Every structure is written in structure tokens, then in C-alpha cells.
Amino acid sequence: MLFQCFYILAIFWMSGVVSITLKQPQVSVTKSVTKTVKLNCKFQGVSYIHWYRLRPNEAPQRILYYESEAKSEYDQGFRNTKFKSQKKNDECFLYINSLEMSDTAMYYCAGWE
């Protein structure tokens, strides 16, 4: 009987799961100093999109986030002249302007519903 109740609850829980997908098609991008790089993230089933920077031996830093179709909100320490973002339909872009050696890092998108 206990197994039957668990099975029924599991079915109800599974039917309510929303599929969330985030993909960054570019594995690696190399650009010269002073240039601009454009990174993209394709998403589905996500209301909040975040862009993070991860440098070696440091904690991840959130650069900015989007809530639905609203404008992006930058975290403290990240200028909107250095980092620009754009969201179109199911794709979000991060532009990093006037590249410097200190911009070398892993950049990734994250999201949640």
C-alpha cells in the first residue's frame, strides 16, 4: 500500500515538471585585446536569465540578469559600458567591449523558472 501511494505521488509530481533548457553553442571564443566579443545562450522554459563570469581560483561572479522581457539588471562592479546584453525571443547575448587580458575567464548563462 505504501509503495502504491508513493507511485501515485510520483506520477503527480512528474506531470508538473517544466522542461528548462539552456545551451551555449560556442565552446570557446578567442578575440584580440581592444575588440568586442559576443556570447550567446539559447533557452527554453526560463523566466530568469543570468550571466556569470568564472575566473581561475575565484568564486563565480554574476554580471547581470533578466527577468522575463524586462531590461537587464547589472550587479555591482559591472558597468553597462563594458558589458552589454540583449535578449531576443529564445536567445540572450552578452557583449564584452574593449577586451583586456583581465577579461579572460569562463562566461556562462544560467536560468530558472
N, CA and C atoms as an extended XYZ file, in Angstrom:
339
Properties=species:S:1:pos:R:3:atomname:S:1:resname:S:1:resid:I:1 pbc="F F F"
N         0.821       -1.199        0.000 N   MET     1
C         0.000        0.000        0.000 CA  MET     1
C         0.867        1.266        0.000 C   MET     1
N         1.927        1.267        0.815 N   LEU     2
C         2.836        2.413        0.872 CA  LEU     2
C         3.481        2.665       -0.493 C   LEU     2
N         3.907        1.590       -1.155 N   PHE     3
C         4.508        1.714       -2.482 CA  PHE     3
C         3.514        2.314       -3.469 C   PHE     3
N         2.251        1.897       -3.391 N   GLN     4
C         1.217        2.405       -4.283 CA  GLN     4
C         1.027        3.915       -4.091 C   GLN     4
N         0.998        4.373       -2.843 N   CYS     5
C         0.845        5.808       -2.567 CA  CYS     5
C         2.036        6.586       -3.119 C   CYS     5
N         3.241        6.057       -2.903 N   PHE     6
C         4.451        6.710       -3.417 CA  PHE     6
C         4.403        6.805       -4.937 C   PHE     6
N         3.983        5.729       -5.603 N   TYR     7
C         3.904        5.692       -7.059 CA  TYR     7
C         2.915        6.750       -7.570 C   TYR     7
N         1.777        6.872       -6.943 N   ILE     8
C         0.764        7.857       -7.348 CA  ILE     8
C         1.301        9.276       -7.148 C   ILE     8
N         1.942        9.548       -6.010 N   LEU     9
C         2.529       10.867       -5.774 CA  LEU     9
C         3.617       11.182       -6.792 C   LEU     9
N         4.416       10.190       -7.135 N   ALA    10
C         5.477       10.385       -8.123 CA  ALA    10
C         4.892       10.750       -9.485 C   ALA    10
N         3.802       10.121       -9.861 N   ILE    11
C         3.155       10.441      -11.148 CA  ILE    11
C         2.667       11.884      -11.146 C   ILE    11
N         2.018       12.324      -10.069 N   PHE    12
C         1.546       13.706       -9.993 CA  PHE    12
C         2.704       14.686      -10.033 C   PHE    12
N         3.780       14.383       -9.323 N   TRP    13
C         4.949       15.265       -9.303 CA  TRP    13
C         5.575       15.362      -10.688 C   TRP    13
N         5.732       14.236      -11.373 N   MET    14
C         6.362       14.224      -12.692 CA  MET    14
C         5.532       14.990      -13.716 C   MET    14
N         4.234       14.953      -13.620 N   SER    15
C         3.389       15.631      -14.606 CA  SER    15
C         3.499       17.149      -14.489 C   SER    15
N         3.942       17.665      -13.328 N   GLY    16
C         4.062       19.102      -13.130 CA  GLY    16
C         5.435       19.658      -13.441 C   GLY    16
N         6.370       18.834      -13.865 N   VAL    17
C         7.734       19.284      -14.128 CA  VAL    17
C         7.789       20.075      -15.425 C   VAL    17
N         8.430       21.235      -15.376 N   VAL    18
C         8.606       22.077      -16.560 CA  VAL    18
C         9.992       21.819      -17.125 C   VAL    18
N        10.094       21.698      -18.421 N   SER    19
C        11.374       21.451      -19.058 CA  SER    19
C        12.133       22.771      -19.229 C   SER    19
N        13.328       22.820      -18.658 N   ILE    20
C        14.185       24.002      -18.771 CA  ILE    20
C        15.426       23.610      -19.554 C   ILE    20
N        15.737       24.391      -20.583 N   THR    21
C        16.895       24.118      -21.418 CA  THR    21
C        17.714       25.379      -21.586 C   THR    21
N        19.014       25.255      -21.398 N   LEU    22
C        19.962       26.340      -21.652 CA  LEU    22
C        21.114       25.758      -22.459 C   LEU    22
N        21.456       26.398      -23.559 N   LYS    23
C        22.555       25.920      -24.402 CA  LYS    23
C        23.423       27.092      -24.817 C   LYS    23
N        24.717       26.905      -24.697 N   GLN    24
C        25.678       27.871      -25.212 CA  GLN    24
C        26.431       27.183      -26.345 C   GLN    24
N        26.088       27.501      -27.593 N   PRO    25
C        26.666       26.790      -28.732 CA  PRO    25
C        28.175       26.985      -28.908 C   PRO    25
N        28.728       28.091      -28.435 N   GLN    26
C        30.161       28.336      -28.576 CA  GLN    26
C        30.897       27.741      -27.389 C   GLN    26
N        31.803       26.820      -27.660 N   VAL    27
C        32.574       26.215      -26.579 CA  VAL    27
C        33.708       27.137      -26.167 C   VAL    27
N        34.318       27.788      -27.133 N   SER    28
C        35.448       28.660      -26.851 CA  SER    28
C        35.467       29.807      -27.858 C   SER    28
N        35.835       30.981      -27.379 N   VAL    29
C        35.941       32.159      -28.243 CA  VAL    29
C        37.247       32.857      -27.907 C   VAL    29
N        37.994       33.211      -28.934 N   THR    30
C        39.244       33.939      -28.742 CA  THR    30
C        39.175       35.228      -29.547 C   THR    30
N        39.445       36.337      -28.892 N   LYS    31
C        39.445       37.652      -29.540 CA  LYS    31
C        40.673       38.431      -29.082 C   LYS    31
N        41.083       39.377      -29.880 N   SER    32
C        42.224       40.224      -29.542 CA  SER    32
C        41.834       41.292      -28.527 C   SER    32
N        42.835       41.763      -27.806 N   VAL    33
C        42.649       42.863      -26.866 CA  VAL    33
C        42.088       44.060      -27.624 C   VAL    33
N        41.229       44.820      -27.017 N   THR    34
C        40.516       46.005      -27.520 CA  THR    34
C        39.291       45.659      -28.384 C   THR    34
N        39.117       44.411      -28.763 N   LYS    35
C        37.962       44.000      -29.583 CA  LYS    35
C        36.738       43.762      -28.702 C   LYS    35
N        35.616       43.420      -29.353 N   THR    36
C        34.374       43.078      -28.663 CA  THR    36
C        34.041       41.625      -28.951 C   THR    36
N        33.591       40.910      -27.928 N   VAL    37
C        33.176       39.527      -28.113 CA  VAL    37
C        31.678       39.434      -27.840 C   VAL    37
N        31.009       38.561      -28.596 N   LYS    38
C        29.570       38.339      -28.445 CA  LYS    38
C        29.360       36.867      -28.086 C   LYS    38
N        28.759       36.635      -26.931 N   LEU    39
C        28.448       35.278      -26.484 CA  LEU    39
C        26.940       35.096      -26.515 C   LEU    39
N        26.486       33.903      -26.842 N   ASN    40
C        25.041       33.707      -26.862 CA  ASN    40
C        24.627       32.490      -26.064 C   ASN    40
N        23.379       32.535      -25.644 N   CYS    41
C        22.770       31.478      -24.840 CA  CYS    41
C        21.348       31.275      -25.349 C   CYS    41
N        21.044       30.054      -25.756 N   LYS    42
C        19.680       29.723      -26.172 CA  LYS    42
C        18.970       29.080      -24.992 C   LYS    42
N        17.714       29.457      -24.778 N   PHE    43
C        16.997       28.966      -23.612 CA  PHE    43
C        15.555       28.625      -23.948 C   PHE    43
N        14.966       27.811      -23.072 N   GLN    44
C        13.561       27.436      -23.219 CA  GLN    44
C        13.016       27.138      -21.824 C   GLN    44
N        11.835       27.634      -21.531 N   GLY    45
C        11.189       27.366      -20.253 CA  GLY    45
C        11.809       28.105      -19.086 C   GLY    45
N        12.411       29.270      -19.357 N   VAL    46
C        13.124       30.019      -18.330 CA  VAL    46
C        12.578       31.439      -18.260 C   VAL    46
N        12.334       31.946      -17.048 N   SER    47
C        11.914       33.332      -16.880 CA  SER    47
C        13.082       34.238      -16.516 C   SER    47
N        14.024       33.711      -15.752 N   TYR    48
C        15.186       34.488      -15.312 CA  TYR    48
C        16.437       33.967      -16.006 C   TYR    48
N        17.163       34.857      -16.650 N   ILE    49
C        18.433       34.511      -17.287 CA  ILE    49
C        19.539       35.278      -16.575 C   ILE    49
N        20.612       34.595      -16.253 N   HIS    50
C        21.760       35.201      -15.574 CA  HIS    50
C        23.020       34.946      -16.389 C   HIS    50
N        23.922       35.906      -16.401 N   TRP    51
C        25.253       35.725      -16.985 CA  TRP    51
C        26.277       35.789      -15.860 C   TRP    51
N        27.163       34.810      -15.831 N   TYR    52
C        28.203       34.711      -14.805 CA  TYR    52
C        29.589       34.712      -15.442 C   TYR    52
N        30.553       35.144      -14.642 N   ARG    53
C        31.966       35.078      -15.035 CA  ARG    53
C        32.683       34.222      -13.991 C   ARG    53
N        33.493       33.297      -14.472 N   LEU    54
C        34.275       32.451      -13.582 CA  LEU    54
C        35.742       32.547      -13.973 C   LEU    54
N        36.521       33.151      -13.086 N   ARG    55
C        37.967       33.243      -13.273 CA  ARG    55
C        38.636       32.135      -12.457 C   ARG    55
N        39.818       31.690      -12.891 N   PRO    56
C        40.519       30.642      -12.133 CA  PRO    56
C        40.747       31.069      -10.680 C   PRO    56
N        40.526       30.144       -9.765 N   ASN    57
C        40.752       30.341       -8.329 CA  ASN    57
C        39.893       31.440       -7.704 C   ASN    57
N        38.757       31.755       -8.323 N   GLU    58
C        37.833       32.748       -7.764 CA  GLU    58
C        36.419       32.171       -7.753 C   GLU    58
N        35.586       32.735       -6.921 N   ALA    59
C        34.170       32.346       -6.903 CA  ALA    59
C        33.472       32.916       -8.136 C   ALA    59
N        32.425       32.268       -8.627 N   PRO    60
C        31.674       32.825       -9.760 CA  PRO    60
C        31.100       34.196       -9.400 C   PRO    60
N        31.082       35.080      -10.379 N   GLN    61
C        30.515       36.421      -10.191 CA  GLN    61
C        29.369       36.601      -11.167 C   GLN    61
N        28.219       37.003      -10.647 N   ARG    62
C        27.108       37.290      -11.550 CA  ARG    62
C        27.309       38.673      -12.134 C   ARG    62
N        27.203       38.766      -13.448 N   ILE    63
C        27.367       40.036      -14.152 CA  ILE    63
C        26.035       40.768      -14.215 C   ILE    63
N        24.997       40.043      -14.634 N   LEU    64
C        23.678       40.652      -14.815 CA  LEU    64
C        22.622       39.574      -14.861 C   LEU    64
N        21.372       40.008      -14.827 N   TYR    65
C        20.264       39.074      -15.004 CA  TYR    65
C        19.099       39.767      -15.694 C   TYR    65
N        18.249       38.944      -16.303 N   TYR    66
C        16.996       39.382      -16.917 CA  TYR    66
C        15.841       38.733      -16.184 C   TYR    66
N        14.764       39.472      -16.032 N   GLU    67
C        13.519       38.900      -15.536 CA  GLU    67
C        12.498       39.048      -16.651 C   GLU    67
N        12.071       37.926      -17.199 N   SER    68
C        11.152       37.902      -18.336 CA  SER    68
C        11.686       38.782      -19.458 C   SER    68
N        10.878       39.703      -19.958 N   GLU    69
C        11.307       40.568      -21.059 CA  GLU    69
C        11.828       41.915      -20.558 C   GLU    69
N        11.944       42.059      -19.259 N   ALA    70
C        12.397       43.330      -18.679 CA  ALA    70
C        13.842       43.612      -19.055 C   ALA    70
N        14.247       44.838      -18.822 N   LYS    71
C        15.637       45.228      -19.069 CA  LYS    71
C        16.561       44.460      -18.143 C   LYS    71
N        17.811       44.389      -18.542 N   SER    72
C        18.791       43.692      -17.715 CA  SER    72
C        19.167       44.536      -16.503 C   SER    72
N        19.489       43.855      -15.427 N   GLU    73
C        19.935       44.485      -14.192 CA  GLU    73
C        21.365       44.043      -13.931 C   GLU    73
N        22.268       45.017      -13.813 N   TYR    74
C        23.683       44.716      -13.615 CA  TYR    74
C        24.002       44.613      -12.133 C   TYR    74
N        24.863       43.656      -11.795 N   ASP    75
C        25.332       43.550      -10.422 CA  ASP    75
C        26.396       44.608      -10.167 C   ASP    75
N        26.600       44.908       -8.901 N   GLN    76
C        27.578       45.925       -8.515 CA  GLN    76
C        28.965       45.547       -9.022 C   GLN    76
N        29.657       46.532       -9.586 N   GLY    77
C        31.006       46.321      -10.092 CA  GLY    77
C        31.065       46.005      -11.579 C   GLY    77
N        29.927       45.800      -12.199 N   PHE    78
C        29.897       45.523      -13.635 CA  PHE    78
C        29.218       46.685      -14.348 C   PHE    78
N        29.989       47.373      -15.176 N   ARG    79
C        29.491       48.552      -15.881 CA  ARG    79
C        28.727       48.140      -17.139 C   ARG    79
N        27.694       48.892      -17.450 N   ASN    80
C        26.962       48.600      -18.683 CA  ASN    80
C        27.647       49.194      -19.907 C   ASN    80
N        28.821       49.804      -19.730 N   THR    81
C        29.617       50.213      -20.885 CA  THR    81
C        30.574       49.082      -21.277 C   THR    81
N        31.016       48.317      -20.308 N   LYS    82
C        31.910       47.181      -20.548 CA  LYS    82
C        31.113       45.957      -20.979 C   LYS    82
N        30.008       45.692      -20.282 N   PHE    83
C        29.170       44.532      -20.550 CA  PHE    83
C        27.807       45.009      -21.033 C   PHE    83
N        27.419       44.568      -22.197 N   LYS    84
C        26.091       44.887      -22.728 CA  LYS    84
C        25.370       43.569      -22.962 C   LYS    84
N        24.063       43.636      -22.905 N   SER    85
C        23.287       42.425      -23.122 CA  SER    85
C        22.078       42.718      -23.986 C   SER    85
N        21.575       41.656      -24.564 N   GLN    86
C        20.423       41.766      -25.450 CA  GLN    86
C        19.657       40.452      -25.360 C   GLN    86
N        18.346       40.537      -25.349 N   LYS    87
C        17.509       39.344      -25.296 CA  LYS    87
C        16.510       39.401      -26.439 C   LYS    87
N        16.490       38.348      -27.244 N   LYS    88
C        15.552       38.255      -28.366 CA  LYS    88
C        14.920       36.874      -28.358 C   LYS    88
N        13.615       36.841      -28.211 N   ASN    89
C        12.859       35.591      -28.227 CA  ASN    89
C        13.476       34.565      -27.275 C   ASN    89
N        14.062       33.499      -27.823 N   ASP    90
C        14.627       32.427      -27.000 CA  ASP    90
C        16.159       32.455      -26.982 C   ASP    90
N        16.729       33.645      -27.155 N   GLU    91
C        18.180       33.780      -27.172 CA  GLU    91
C        18.607       35.031      -26.413 C   GLU    91
N        19.710       34.921      -25.701 N   CYS    92
C        20.245       36.034      -24.934 CA  CYS    92
C        21.717       36.193      -25.308 C   CYS    92
N        22.164       37.431      -25.451 N   PHE    93
C        23.543       37.708      -25.865 CA  PHE    93
C        24.254       38.543      -24.809 C   PHE    93
N        25.530       38.262      -24.633 N   LEU    94
C        26.377       39.058      -23.758 CA  LEU    94
C        27.519       39.593      -24.610 C   LEU    94
N        27.680       40.914      -24.618 N   TYR    95
C        28.774       41.570      -25.326 CA  TYR    95
C        29.773       42.068      -24.291 C   TYR    95
N        31.041       41.794      -24.526 N   ILE    96
C        32.099       42.305      -23.662 CA  ILE    96
C        32.954       43.216      -24.530 C   ILE    96
N        32.929       44.507      -24.228 N   ASN    97
C        33.590       45.522      -25.048 CA  ASN    97
C        35.002       45.814      -24.558 C   ASN    97
N        35.817       46.336      -25.458 N   SER    98
C        37.188       46.764      -25.133 CA  SER    98
C        37.910       45.705      -24.305 C   SER    98
N        38.035       44.537      -24.886 N   LEU    99
C        38.631       43.410      -24.165 CA  LEU    99
C        40.016       43.732      -23.620 C   LEU    99
N        40.250       43.213      -22.424 N   GLU   100
C        41.551       43.316      -21.762 CA  GLU   100
C        41.960       41.905      -21.363 C   GLU   100
N        43.217       41.709      -21.046 N   MET   101
C        43.678       40.397      -20.604 CA  MET   101
C        42.928       39.949      -19.349 C   MET   101
N        42.536       40.887      -18.503 N   SER   102
C        41.827       40.549      -17.271 CA  SER   102
C        40.410       40.017      -17.532 C   SER   102
N        39.923       40.129      -18.772 N   ASP   103
C        38.602       39.597      -19.122 CA  ASP   103
C        38.650       38.102      -19.433 C   ASP   103
N        39.854       37.534      -19.470 N   THR   104
C        39.992       36.106      -19.728 CA  THR   104
C        39.308       35.329      -18.602 C   THR   104
N        38.304       34.549      -18.958 N   ALA   105
C        37.516       33.805      -17.968 CA  ALA   105
C        36.541       32.885      -18.695 C   ALA   105
N        35.816       32.095      -17.920 N   MET   106
C        34.706       31.323      -18.462 CA  MET   106
C        33.435       32.128      -18.173 C   MET   106
N        32.641       32.351      -19.207 N   TYR   107
C        31.372       33.059      -19.075 CA  TYR   107
C        30.262       32.069      -19.380 C   TYR   107
N        29.248       32.057      -18.548 N   TYR   108
C        28.164       31.117      -18.794 CA  TYR   108
C        26.829       31.712      -18.359 C   TYR   108
N        25.792       31.180      -18.991 N   CYS   109
C        24.437       31.591      -18.661 CA  CYS   109
C        23.813       30.561      -17.729 C   CYS   109
N        22.882       31.019      -16.950 N   ALA   110
C        22.124       30.150      -16.051 CA  ALA   110
C        20.710       30.695      -16.004 C   ALA   110
N        19.778       29.883      -15.588 N   GLY   111
C        18.405       30.356      -15.541 CA  GLY   111
C        17.547       29.520      -14.630 C   GLY   111
N        16.401       30.094      -14.292 N   TRP   112
C        15.397       29.342      -13.546 CA  TRP   112
C        14.028       29.903      -13.864 C   TRP   112
N        13.033       29.121      -13.566 N   GLU   113
C        11.644       29.474      -13.836 CA  GLU   113
C        11.083       30.225      -12.661 C   GLU   113
